[in-house]
Amino acid sequence: MKNEDLIKTLQDCISKCNNCADACLDETNVQMMLECIRLDRVCAAVCQATAIALSTNSSAEFKGLVKACQEICGKCADECAKHEAEHCKGCAEACRKCAEACAAY
């Protein structure tokens, strides 16, 4: 996988995680969504850092960051998949795609 392709996948994941976290705050039982919100925020931040790192000329040095991104995306996908809300389902799908893209990098 090329850096540009992974960066696009990361950006989609960032967008979906931010959207999900924001939408979770509007849910009736926000307490039930706390872990989802936390993982969304962390996942978006790790994806952002990974995208920035991969946009540099020394991107080969960041395999560990890509691996960490794969792990957090997997955790976020698992958490979001527990919820019925459409924003959670969309986030879970984006996170799974991102985890797979990181694994293929």
C-alpha positions as CSV (number, residue, x, y, z in Angstrom):
1,M,0.0,0.0,0.0
2,K,1.3,3.4,-0.9
3,N,1.6,6.2,1.6
4,E,-1.0,8.3,-0.2
5,D,-3.6,5.5,-0.1
6,L,-3.1,4.9,3.6
7,I,-3.2,8.6,4.4
8,K,-6.6,8.8,2.6
9,T,-7.9,5.9,4.7
10,L,-6.6,7.5,7.8
11,Q,-8.3,10.7,7.0
12,D,-11.6,8.9,6.5
13,C,-11.2,7.2,9.8
14,I,-10.4,10.5,11.5
15,S,-13.6,12.1,10.1
16,K,-15.8,9.1,11.1
17,C,-14.3,9.0,14.6
18,N,-14.8,12.7,15.2
19,N,-18.4,12.5,13.8
20,C,-19.1,9.4,16.0
21,A,-17.8,11.0,19.2
22,D,-19.8,14.2,18.6
23,A,-23.0,12.2,17.7
24,C,-22.5,10.0,20.8
25,L,-22.8,13.2,23.0
26,D,-26.3,13.6,21.6
27,E,-27.4,10.1,22.6
28,T,-30.0,9.8,25.3
29,N,-27.7,7.7,27.6
30,V,-24.4,9.4,27.2
31,Q,-23.0,7.3,30.1
32,M,-23.4,4.2,28.0
33,M,-21.4,5.8,25.2
34,L,-18.4,7.0,27.3
35,E,-16.0,4.2,26.2
36,C,-17.0,4.8,22.5
37,I,-16.4,8.5,22.8
38,R,-13.0,7.9,24.5
39,L,-11.9,5.4,21.9
40,D,-13.2,7.7,19.0
41,R,-11.1,10.5,20.4
42,V,-7.9,8.5,20.8
43,C,-8.3,6.7,17.5
44,A,-8.7,10.1,15.7
45,A,-5.6,11.5,17.4
46,V,-3.5,8.4,16.6
47,C,-4.7,8.4,13.0
48,Q,-3.9,12.1,12.7
49,A,-0.4,11.6,14.1
50,T,0.1,8.6,11.7
51,A,-1.1,10.6,8.7
52,I,1.3,13.4,9.5
53,A,4.2,11.0,10.0
54,L,3.5,9.2,6.7
55,S,3.4,12.5,4.8
56,T,7.2,13.0,5.6
57,N,10.1,11.7,3.6
58,S,11.1,9.4,6.4
59,S,7.8,7.5,6.6
60,A,9.6,4.1,6.6
61,E,10.7,4.9,10.1
62,F,7.2,4.9,11.4
63,K,6.2,1.3,11.2
64,G,5.7,1.2,15.0
65,L,3.2,4.1,14.8
66,V,1.4,2.4,12.0
67,K,1.2,-0.8,14.1
68,A,-0.2,1.2,17.1
69,C,-2.7,2.8,14.7
70,Q,-3.8,-0.6,13.6
71,E,-4.4,-1.7,17.2
72,I,-6.4,1.4,18.3
73,C,-8.5,1.2,15.1
74,G,-9.3,-2.4,15.9
75,K,-10.3,-1.5,19.4
76,C,-12.4,1.4,18.3
77,A,-14.1,-0.7,15.6
78,D,-14.9,-3.4,18.2
79,E,-16.4,-0.8,20.6
80,C,-18.4,1.0,17.9
81,A,-19.8,-2.3,16.6
82,K,-21.5,-2.8,20.0
83,H,-23.8,0.1,19.4
84,E,-26.9,0.3,17.1
85,A,-26.5,4.0,16.1
86,E,-25.8,4.6,12.5
87,H,-22.8,6.8,13.3
88,C,-21.3,4.0,15.4
89,K,-21.8,1.5,12.5
90,G,-20.2,3.8,10.1
91,C,-17.3,4.5,12.4
92,A,-16.8,0.8,13.0
93,E,-16.6,0.2,9.3
94,A,-14.1,3.0,8.7
95,C,-12.0,1.8,11.7
96,R,-11.9,-1.8,10.4
97,K,-10.8,-0.6,6.9
98,C,-8.1,1.6,8.5
99,A,-6.9,-1.3,10.7
100,E,-6.7,-3.5,7.6
101,A,-4.9,-0.8,5.6
102,C,-2.4,-0.4,8.4
103,A,-1.8,-4.1,8.6
104,A,-1.1,-4.2,4.8
105,Y,1.3,-1.3,5.0
